[in-house]
């Protein structure tokens, strides 16, 4: 996976936007908006958060630690809200949720394997409550 470097201003702007999204998800269920793929790019906000997480597999840029941390916590809040809406094992939304969960867990495994032992992102991945994902 090729990763393009971001300018410091872009990192700062993205970090601010993702931090705001994380804060919004921490207090309100806006998962329908985060899941909406009706965009110009055909990707949902959730997809973009996972792309940001994937950057940390190959790119170990200290300037992006805040961005990756906010993306990780936003994804955690997303799953916490989505699980609350599942009504049972026959719920059709469960398959989509499982697919997203499996994708995120694969990314997190890759992050843990690719980053140095005392890396801040790796520590945050370990501290994330995997049971909510």
Secondary structure, 3 states (H helix, E strand, C coil): CCCCCCCHHHHHHHHHHHHHHHHHHHHCCCHHHHHCCCCCCCCCHHHHHHHHHHHHHHCCCHHHHHHHHHHHHHHHHHHHHHHHHCCCCCCCHHHHHHHHHHHHHHHHHHHHHHCCCCCHHHHHHHHCCHHHC
